[in-house]
Amino acid sequence: MPNSPSDSDRPRRIRVQHPGPLLVEGPVEVELEDGSTVVSDRFRVALCTCRRSRRYPWCDTSHRERTRP
């Protein structure tokens, strides 16, 4: 995914949260283990680190503990 000249001058910011996803300033292009590529043009994306997400590699908050009322 090409970046505009102003974007290439600054490093991409990634925020680590424990437990939780990696928050990446977008847009991003993610290469998966099988070699396929997924793209998001959003200004920030959450990448799953727990592998429980049904939308992997995007986080769907499956890492959160569920409490029953």
C-alpha positions as CSV (number, residue, x, y, z in Angstrom):
1,M,0.0,0.0,0.0
2,P,1.7,3.2,-1.1
3,N,2.0,6.0,1.5
4,S,1.9,9.7,0.7
5,P,5.3,11.5,1.0
6,S,4.3,13.1,4.3
7,D,3.4,9.7,5.8
8,S,6.7,8.1,4.8
9,D,8.6,10.8,6.8
10,R,7.2,9.7,10.1
11,P,7.3,6.3,11.8
12,R,4.1,4.2,12.1
13,R,2.8,4.3,15.7
14,I,1.8,1.0,17.4
15,R,0.3,1.0,20.8
16,V,0.6,-2.2,22.9
17,Q,-2.1,-3.0,25.5
18,H,-2.0,-6.0,27.8
19,P,-4.2,-7.9,27.6
20,G,-5.6,-6.7,24.3
21,P,-4.9,-5.9,20.7
22,L,-2.1,-4.0,19.0
23,L,-3.4,-0.6,18.0
24,V,-1.9,0.6,14.8
25,E,-2.2,3.9,13.1
26,G,-3.5,3.2,9.6
27,P,-4.0,2.7,6.8
28,V,-2.4,-0.7,7.1
29,E,-1.6,-3.8,5.0
30,V,-1.2,-7.0,6.9
31,E,0.5,-10.1,5.5
32,L,-0.8,-13.3,7.1
33,E,1.1,-16.6,7.7
34,D,-0.4,-18.1,4.5
35,G,1.0,-15.3,2.4
36,S,-2.4,-13.6,1.8
37,T,-2.8,-9.9,2.4
38,V,-5.6,-8.0,4.1
39,V,-5.9,-4.2,3.9
40,S,-7.6,-1.6,6.0
41,D,-7.8,2.1,5.2
42,R,-9.1,3.1,8.6
43,F,-7.1,5.7,10.6
44,R,-6.5,3.2,13.4
45,V,-6.9,-0.6,13.5
46,A,-6.8,-3.1,16.3
47,L,-4.8,-6.3,15.5
48,C,-5.7,-9.4,17.4
49,T,-2.9,-10.9,19.5
50,C,-5.0,-13.7,21.3
51,R,-6.1,-15.4,18.1
52,R,-9.7,-15.8,19.4
53,S,-11.1,-13.2,17.0
54,R,-13.7,-14.4,14.5
55,R,-12.4,-11.5,12.3
56,Y,-8.7,-12.4,12.6
57,P,-6.3,-10.5,12.1
58,W,-8.7,-7.7,13.2
59,C,-9.7,-7.7,16.9
60,D,-13.3,-8.3,17.8
61,T,-12.7,-8.0,21.6
62,S,-12.9,-11.8,22.1
63,H,-9.9,-11.4,24.5
64,R,-12.2,-9.8,27.1
65,E,-13.4,-11.9,30.0
66,R,-17.2,-12.5,29.8
67,T,-19.1,-12.1,33.1
68,R,-22.6,-13.5,33.5
69,P,-25.2,-11.3,35.2
